[in-house]
Amino acid sequence: MAKAISVKVATPKVITALENKLEKVKKEYASQEANETKYQKEMTAWNKAISKIAIANVSKAENLRTNYRSWNKTLNIDFDITISEDELPAQPERNFEQMNSHTYKEIVSDISNALSILRMTDEETVNATTMKSIAQYL
């Protein structure tokens, strides 16, 4: 069982840390759409590169699977190609966190409420209970 930690943190330090976190969350949320657009463009380019590799190596295809959908007249063809990892372009990764509006509003509200309370206190340090409730945002 973990032992309890008894540390007194100065209220101004906690306020500063929460203000910085609030600013960071707002900035990340505001840039989320632009980041997602950039990521989708990178994924489109990656998919085109992968398609070119697949088409160029279709003669090596193994384990061919087909599925015809009569309702929309489409034919889906899946196959496996054995190639080295060096031949594949690096797949783009999301280097940002996606946050829905509900989560964003909840986080901003929680941090704003904590800041309001901490700014009103005359205490020099933040107690353990308060720290426990705000620690997830620090």
N, C-alpha and C positions, 0 to 999 in steps of 0.2 A: 504494500500500500504506500502511495506517495505521501510524503510529509507536506504539511501546509507551509507555504512560503509567507513570511511576514516581512513585507517591505513597505516603507512609506515613500510615496511618490509625491513630489511637489505639485500642487494644483496648477501653477502656471505652465509647467512642463506638459502636463496632461492636456491642458487647454490648447497649447500650441500643437501638440501631436494630433489632436482631434481636428483642429482647423486645417492642418496640412492634409489629413486624410479626406476631409470633406471636399477640399479643393481638388484633390486628386480624383476622387470618385466623380465629381461633376465634369472634370476635364475629360476623363476616360469615356463617360457616357456621351458627352457631346461629340467626341471624335469616333464613336463606335460605328456610325453609319459610313463614314469615309473609309475607315479601316476595313469594314466588311466589303465595300465596293472594290477596294484594292485587292483584297483576298480573292473575291469572286473572279476578277480579271486574271489574276495569277492562275487560278484553278482552270479557267477556260483555256488559257495558253498551255497549261500542263496537259489537259485532256486532248488538245489538238496534237501535241507532241507524242503522247502515248498512242493516239489513233494512227499517226504516221508510222510509228514503229510496228503496230499490229498489222497494218495493211502491207507494209514492206515484207513482213515475215509470215504472211498468211499461208504460204506454202509449207511452213513448219507446223501448222496447226494440228493439235491433238485434242481428243476428247470433245468433239464437235457436238453442240447442243442447239436445237432450234425450237422456236415457239412461235406459232402463227396465231395472231389475234384477229379473228374474222370481224369482230365488231368495229375495229378501226383500221382493218386491212394493213397491219404491220407485221413484219417478220423480225423476230429477235434472234440473233445468232451469237452464241457464246462459244469461245474456244480457248484452249490453253496453248501458250507458246513458251518454250524454254529458252531464256536468254540470261545473260549475266547481269548482275546488278549495276555494273559499270555502264551498261547500255541505256539505262533508264535515267531520265532527268529527275532531279530532286523534287519531291512533291512539296508544294507550298504548305506552310503550317500557319494556323491562327496564332499570332503572337500577342493577342489581346483577349481580354475576357468579355464574353457577351453577357449583357445584363438586360433583362426585360424591365419594362417601365415600373411594374409593381415592386420588384426587388429594389430598384433604384430609389423609388419614393420611400420605401421602408427604411433603407439605409440612411438616406438624407434626413429623414424625420428623426430616427434614433440618435444620430450624431448631433443634429441641431438641438434636440431636447437635452441631451447630455451637456452640450456646451452652455445652454441657457442656465441650467442648474449649477454647473461649475462656476460660471461667471458671477453668480449671486452669492456664493458661499464665502464665508470669512475664514474658513479652515485653510491652513497652510499646506496640508497634505490631503490626499484622496484616500478614503477608507477602503478596506478590502472588498466590501460588498459592491461599492461603486466601480472599483477597478474590474471586478469579475464581470460586471454587466457591460462594460465598455471595452474590455480587453480584445474582443473579436475585431474591433475596428482599428486597433493600434498596430 
